[in-house]
Amino acid sequence: MTRSLATRAFTLAIAFGVAVLSRAEAQVPRDTIRLSEIVVTATRLPTPRDAVANGVTVIGGETLRAQGVTHVLEALRTVPGFAVVQTGSFGGFTSGFLRGGESDYVRVLVDGVPINQPGGLMDLANLSTDNVDRIEIVRGPTSVLYGSDAVTGVIQIFTRRGAGPAGGSVSARSGTYGTTALDASVLGGSEALGFSFGASSFASDGAYAFNNAYRNATASGLLRARPDRRTDAQLTVRYNDSRFEFPTDFAGQVSDSNQFTTGEGTTVGLEVGRLVSSRVEMRVLLTSHQTNSRYEDGPDSPAETDRFTSRTWLSRRAADVRGNVHVGAGRVLTVGAVVEDERGRGRSLFESSFGDFPDSSRNERTNRAAYAQVLWGWGDRLALTSGVRVEDNEAFGIFTTYRAGLSYRVSGTTRLRAAMGRAFKEPTFYENFATGFDRGNANLSPERTGSWEAGVEQSLAGGRAQVAVTAFTQLFRDLIDYVSPAPGAQEPNFFNVAAANAAGVELEGRAFPAAGLGLGLTYTYLHTEVTDSGYGGFGSFVKGERLLRRPTHSGSVSADYRLARSAVGARLIHVGARNDLYATRLPDYTRVDASAQLDLVTPNGPLPGVTILLRVENLLDAAYQEVRRYPARRRTILAGVRVGAGG
């Protein structure tokens, strides 16, 4: 599909989506949009979605399974304001840019446990969707509740809690690029005790001709208990093990026959809550996330003697204690304190004909914070949110963040909302502590942002359709950039020198024009500009230019049809032109995905059901790149079967 045809197809699809939404008034379907849907991430309290001031997207686990989505990165492609960027094939490093912010400006949580590296870096490539109950995406600064990294938003993945009779399923799929996907799950429970467990394995030969194999195995589990009416507890564990082989060098050239990376991560969260009185609740959350990664690049031939290997261990452990005081219906005061310990160590060895060059590092820092939040509702029409956080970071000292928001329901079908806030991101370990070829800067300040947004949501056709429009602005300041020193100089390489602005509009629509049929529409207009390039201006920040890899125009149109346990669906995703490194510009592209879940045998008592599974990504075989010189996968087909009763 040529660029002009792709743009025309996307425009027609958007027009079709708008037309369908506008005609929903005349339809009489059974399905409606749940305006009272409960979300947790925006306030850390179960809150009706229509009382939240920030833009929120919720993706259900059942939807992901019906669409055959195996990795979270694919689920995020249709989220308004979110740009997914993957370097090539399965397993390639994957970044996420939300509302124009940096790729390390989004805090990612699994059941409340942060899984970003210290300093915010997050590779989405290995994050699977098995055993997921739902994914909540909150757009806008949320450092008040989550501290560093939550600059432009938060993504939280919730594990299935397990309820009702025990059930389970097993599925197997295979397809293009020698890809196989296996997963199994079991869950069940009562109000007093529930559990879920899932395990998956994903493997592929990759899109390149050689040295591009990828494998990823994940196991996750949740155990919850309510020993009495005043006490609840939940334990979650997630383990991931991956290996990615890649033949490309730093410029994307295919040149290496044995280069690879491995990663191993363990995430544990324990949360306990207790009603001290009818109005006061105390909650304690203990979190731990540890990763062990390795990079190996050995000789490609007997004549080559150079070998490089490195190992990195990172950990984040935290204790968060908070109290929720309920002072009336819809009115809650939250006061909390958190202590977080961050540690990192690494070692590397470069072997060559000139000798061996070993290196090692060991770093740690402690963050302490106190925060408060007020939710104040007046009936079902007006809700106010405000909060403040004081962070004492061992790297840069004390920093204060705040936010405030308002949600006002003008009528039963129209809601207005507005929010503003300040957020921050701490430096990475490398930016603070690097030694050797690069030198860290212990005196760095946090990167920070000021933000506001305003939106309107309109319900149509008796709740069978909804349209939301949000305008936002974000000012990024004290951005850390790399500065090349003069030969022999001992000064650091990292300084708070850059600044940028981002502003845009997000459109999101949903409709059920007929029984079982759901339609979706998203569109984002984003304008970014570097306002200060600091000392250099030749790398990531060039004054007057757009921020890299953030498209000006992007959006999607989707259609899903369900009949009993069967479902079919399609998604058209359009990503506009965007800047990349070396003053290059990547053209726009349009990609179509399709899926089917066909129920052959319905579960009957002890007899399991049988379901045929099919997912096709890039159905029209579009050729495009999300990163310069890293071609994205072409048409990818994955087909198989699921056997089980529930789960």
N, C-alpha and C positions, 0 to 999 in steps of 0.2 A: 504494500500500500504506500503510495507516494505521500509526501508531506501534505500537499494540497488536498488529496483525497482523504487523508486521515483527519485533517482539520474539519473538512466538510462533513465527514461522518460523525465526528463528535458534536458539531453544531446541530446537525439534524437530530441526533440522539437527545441532546439537551432540550431542543424544541419539542420533541415527542414527549419527553418526561414532563415538561411544564404543561403541555396540553392534557396529558392524562390526569395530572394533579388537579387541573382546573375543572375537568369533567367529573371528578369524583363525587361532586355534589349530587349528581343525578343518579348515582348507583345506589343499590340497596344490598350491600354485602353483610355477612355476619361478622367479619373481622374488624376490629377497631384498634387504634393506637392507645396504649396504656399510658394516659397522662400522669397517673399517680405512681409510676414506676419508681422504685426505691434505689437510690445510689448511695455509696458509702465514701468513695475516694475524695469527693469534693470537700467534705466537712469532717471526715473520720467518724461520722455518725450516720445511722440509717436515716436518710433525708429524702422526702419526695422530690423527684426530679424537677417538678415544676416550681420548687422553692429554691433551686440552686441558681446563683447569679452568673456563674461561668458557663461557657459552652461545654456540653458533655455528650459523648457518644458511648453507647453501650452495645457490645457485640456479644450475642448469646452463644454459649457453647453448642447448643443444638443446631444453631445456624451454621457454625463452623463445620460440624460433623456432616451436616446435610450437603454442604458445598465441597467437602473433601479437602479442606484446607489443613495442611500438615504443619505449617510454621506461622508464627505470629506475624512475621513481616508481611505475608500475603494478606492477612486479615486487615492490616493497617493501611493498605493502599487506597481504600475508599473512604478513609476518615478525612473530613474537611480540614484543610490547613496542614496536613501531614504529608511530607514528601519522603518516600522510601528510595534509598540509593544503595544498590548492591553491585559489588565489583565482580561482574561476570556470572559464573555458574553457581550451582548449589554450594553452600558453604563459604562463598566469597564474603569478605567483610561487608557488613550491612549497617548503614547509618540511617537515622531518622531525623528530619528537620521539621520542627513544628513551628508554625507561624513565623518562619524566617530566622529562627534562632539557630545557634550552633548545634551540632549533632550531639554534644554532651550537655544539652540544656533540658533534657527530659529525664525525670526520675522514673525508673522502671521498678515496680514492686511485684513480688509474688506473695500474696497473702500478707501484705504489710512489710515484707522483708526487702530492703533495697538490694538490687543485684548489679547496679552500676559499679565500675571501678572507682576508687577514691579519685575525686576530680571529675566524675560524671561520665567517662567514656563507657559506651555500651555497644557491643556487637550483637545485633538482633538475629544473626544468621542461624544460631543454634537453639533458639527459643521455640520449642514445639508447642502444639496446641492440645496434646493428649491430656485427658482428665481435667479439662478446663470447664468451669461452670459459666464464666462470662469474663469479658475484658471491658474495663471502664477506662475511658480516656477523658481526662479533664484538661481543657485548654485554658491557658493563662497562668500567671505566676502563683505558685502555691508553696513558697518557701516557709510561710508562716507555720504550716503544719509539718512539712517534710524537710526543711533545711536546705542544704546545698543541692544542686542539680535540678531542682524543681523550678526552673527559670521560666520556661514557656509552657510547662504542663507536666502531667503525671500519667503514666500508663500503669494500671494495676490489673494483674491476672489473678483471678480467684479460682481456687481448686474446688471441684465438686464436693459438696458436704455429705452426701449420702443420706437418703431418707426413703422409707418404705421398704417393701420386701427386697431381699438381696437379689441382685442380678448382675450379669456380666456379659461381655461380648469379646470376640476376637475377630480381627480383620487382617486381610493380606491383600496387597496391591503391587502391581509391577507395571513398567512401561518404558517410555523413551529414555535414552541415555543409560540404559542398563539399570534403571532405578527400581528399587524395591522399598516398600513401606509396610511394616508390621506393627500392630498395636493390640493391646489387651487391657481390659479394665474390669473391675468389680466394685460394687458399692451397694450400700443399703443402710438401714438403721431405723431408730425410733427417735422420739423427742429427747429421750434421756441419753442415747448413745448412737453415734453414726460414724461411718467410715467410708473411704473411697481409696482405691489404689489403681494406678495406671502405669503401664510400661510400653515403650515404643522403640522401634529401630528403623532408621532411615538410611539408605545407602544408594549411591549413584556413581557411575563412571565419569560423570561430568561432561561439559560441552567441548572441552579441548581434546585434541587428538591423543594426547598422552599426559601422564602425571596430573590428573585432575579428579582423582577419586575422592569421594566424600562419604563419611559415615557419621551418624549421630544417634546415640542411644540415650534415652531419658527414662527415669523412674520417678514417680511422685506418689505421695500418699497424704491423707488427712485423717485425723482421728479427733472427734469432738465429743464432749461429755457435758451433761447438765445434771450434776448430782442432786441438786435441789433447785427450788424456784429462784433462789438468789444468786446462784453461782453457775458460771459457764467456763469452759476451757476448750482450747483448740490447739492441736499440734500439727504442723505441716512440715513435710520434708520433700525436697526435690533434688535429684542427682542427675548430672549430665556429663557425658563423655563423648568427645568428638575428635575427628582427625580430618584434616583438609590438605590435599596435595595440590600444588599450583605451580605451573611452569613459567609464570610471568615474572618479569623483573619490575622495578619501580616505575617504568614507563609503559607497562602493559605488553611488552614484547615477549613472545613465547621463546624461551631460551634455556630452561632448566628442567632436567629430567628426574630430579629426586628431592626437590625442595618441599617441605611440609611443615605444618603446625599441628599441635594437639592441644586440647583443652579439657580440663576436668573441673567441675564445680559442684559444690554442695551448699544447699540453702536450707536453713532450719528456722522455724518460727514457732514460738510458744506464746499464746495470749490467754490471760486469765482475767475474768471479770467478776466483780462481787457487788451486789446491791447492799450498801451499808445501811441505807434507810430507804424510805419510799421515794425520796428525792435525790439521793446521792449515790452515784455509782463510781467505783474505782476500777481501773483497768491497768494491767501491766503487760507490756509486750517485750519479749526478749528475742533478738534476731541475730543471726549469724550467716554470713555468706563468705565462702572461701573458694578461691580458684587456683589452679596449678596449670600453667601453660608452658609449652615447649616449642622452640623453633629450631629446625635442623636444615642445613644446606651443605651436603657433602660434595666431594669431587664428582663431576659429571663424566670423567673419563680417567683412565690410568695415568695420563700425562698431567692431569690437574692435581695440584697438591693442596689447594686452599679448602679449608673446612671451617664452618661457623656453626656454633650451637649456643643456645641460651635457654635458661629456665627462669620463670617468674612465679612467685607465690604472693598472692594478695588476700587480705581478709578485712572484713568490716563486721564488727560486733557492737551491738547497742542494747541499752536498756531504756525503755520509754515508760514512764509512769504518768498517768493522767487521771483527773477526776472530772466527771460530768455531773453538774448540779442542775437538776430540772426545776426551774422556778415557775413553771406554768405550762399550759398546752402550747407546744411548739416553741418553747423558750428554754435554751440550754446554755449554761456557761461551762466552758471547758478550760481547765488549767492543767498544764503538764510540764514535765522536765525530762530531758533526755541526755544520756552520756553515750558517746560513740568512740570506739577505739579503732583506728585504721592502721594497718601494718602492711608493709611490702618488703620483699627481699628478692634479689635476683643475682644470677651469675651467668657469665658468658665466657666463651673461649674462641679466639680466632687463631687457627693454625695455618701457617704458610711456610714457604721455603725460607723466609726471612726470620722465622722463629714463631714462638707462641705468645699470644697477647691475651692474658686472662683479665677479667674485670668482675667486680661484685659490688653489691650495694645492700644496705639495710636501713629502712626508714619507718618511722611511725609518728603519729600525731593523735591527739585527743580533742574531740569537740564536745562542748557542753552547751546546753541551751535551755531556756525557759520560754514557754509560749502560753498564750491565752486566746480564746475565741468565744465570741458571743453570737448565738443564733437567736433572733428575736422575731417571732411571727405574730401577726394580728389576724386571726381567723385564717381563711384560705385565700386571702387577697394579697397581703403584704408580708414580705419576709426580708429581714436585714441580716447581713453577715459582716462581722468585722473581727480583726485579729491582729496580734502583734507578736513578734518573736525577737528575742535577744540571743545572739549566737556568740559564744566565746570560743574561737577557733585558734588552735595552737599555731597555725601557720600565719594568720593575719590579725589576730586579736578580736575585738568586739565589733559586731555588725548587727544592725537592727533592720528588720523587714516588717512590712505591714500589708494588709489588704482590707478592702471594704467592698461590699456588694449589696445590690438591691434587686428584689424580684417583686413585680407588681402585676397582679392580674386585673386588667381593665374590665374584662367581662369573662363569661364562661368560655370564650373561644380565643381571647387575645391576652398575651402576656408580654410585658416589657421587662427587660433586665439590664443591669449595668454593673460593671465591676472595675476596680482599679487596684494596683498593688505594686510592691517592690520585691525583688527577689535577687538571689546571688548564687554564684558558683565558686567553690574553692579551687585553687590551682591543683593540677595533677602532681603526683609524686615526682614525675620527671621534670616538670617545670620548676618545682621547688628545690629538688635535691640532686639533679643530674651532675655527674662528674665525668671527666674524661674528655672526649671530643666536644660534647656540649656541656655547658655549665648552667646549673639551675640558679634560681634567684630566690633566696629565702625571704626577701622583703616584698614579694608580690602582694598586691591587694586582690580581693575577690573581684571577679567579673560580676557586673550588676545590671539590672534592667528596671526601668519604670514602664508601666503598662496600663492601658485602659481598654475597655470594650463595652459596646452597647448593642443590644439585640432585641428583636421582636419575634415572637412565635405566634402563629395563627393556626388554629384548628379549623378544619373544614368538614362538611358532610357528616355532622354528628359524631365527630371523632374518628372518621374513617380516613382522614388525610391531615397532614400537618406540614407547614412550611416554616422554616426558621431562617432568619437573616441576621448576621452578626458583623459589625464593623470593629476593627481593632487597630491599635497602634502600640508598638514596642520600641523603646529606646535602649540600645545596648551600649554600655560604657565600660571603660577600663578593660577592654578585651586584651587578652594576652597574646602577643605575637612573637615570633622567632626573629631575632636580629643577629646577622652575621658580624662578628667582631673583626677588628683588624688583625692581621697575622701576629701571633705571639701575645695578643692581649689577654688579660685575665678577667675581664668583665663578664657578667652573666650574659646568656643568650636570650633570656625571656624578660619582657617588660610589658607593663600595662600601658599600651600606646595607641590602641585602635578603638574606633567607635563606629557604630552603624545604626540605621533606623530601619524599621519594617512596619508596613501598614497594609491593610487589606480588608477584604469582604469575604465572608463564608456564607454559602447558601446550602441548605439541607432540606430535602423534602421526602416524605414517606406517604404512601397511600395504599389502600386495599380496595381497588375498584370492583373486585368480584370475589366471591367466596374462594378462599385458598390462594388468591393471587396477591402478592405484595410487590410494590414498585418502590424504587429508591432513586434519589437524585442528589448529587453533590456538585458544587462548583466553588472554586477558590480563586480569587484575584489577589495577588501578592506583589507589592512593590518593595524592594529592598535597595538600600544605598549605603555605601561606605562613606561616612562623613569625616573620618580621620584615619589615614593609613599609617600613622606613626612614623618610624624612622625609614622604612623601606618603601613599601608601595608596589612591590613586584611579586608578592606571594598571594596569600589568601585575602588580603585586604588592599584594594586599590581604590584610592579616593575617587568618588564620583561613579564608580562601577557598582553593579549589583553583587550581592553576596553569591558565592559559588553554589551551584547545584540546587538552587531554589527557583522553580519555574514561576513565571508570572501568571500563567493560566493553567489550571488543572481541574479535573473533575471526573465524575463517573455517573453512569446510568445502569441500574440493575433491575432485574425482574426475576421473581421466584414464585413457583407454583407448588403447592402442597396438596396431596390427596392422601388422607390417612397417614401411613408411615413413609410414603413415597414423596419425592420432591425432585424438581428440575429447576435449573436457574442459569442465568447468564449475566455477566458484568462487562460493560464497556468502560475502559479506563483510559483517560487521555491525560498526558503530561506535556506541557508546553516547552518551548525552547528555554534553555538555561545556560548560564556561563559555567565554564570549567577552567581548570588550571591552564597556564601558558597562553592566556588571552584567547582561548578557543570557545566556541559556542556549540553546544549539542542541539541538534534539531528536535522538534517535537515528535511524539509518537502516540499511536493509539493501539491499545491491546485489548483483545476480547478473550474472556475466560468463560467456560461453560462447565456445568456439573449436573450429575444425575444420581439419585439414590432411589432405586426401584425395589420395592418389597415383593419378593417372590413367594416367601412363606411367612405368614404371620405367626408370632409366638402363640402357643396354645398350651397353657398349663406348664408341665415340665419340658415340653418340646420347644426347642429354640427356633427363632425366626431366621430367615435367610434373606439377605439384601445384596443386590448388585450395586457396585460403586463405580463411578466414572468421574474423572476430573480432567479437563483439558485447559491448560494455560497457554495463552498466546495462540488462540485457535486459528487466526488468519496468518500465522507465521511471519509476523512483523519483525524486521531487522532494526534494532535500535541499541543504544548504549546509555546506561545510567551514569557511567564514569568513562571519561575519555580513554579510548583504546581497550576497553573491556566489554566486548560484545555480550549482550544479555542472551539468555537462553531463547532458542526459537520454539516452535510448537512442542509442547510437552504433554504427553498423555499418560495418565495413571489410572489403571482399571483393576478391579478385584471384587472381593466378596467379604461381607461381614456376617458372622454367625453369632447369635446370642439372644438372650431374653432380658432386655433392659441393658443398662451400662453403656 
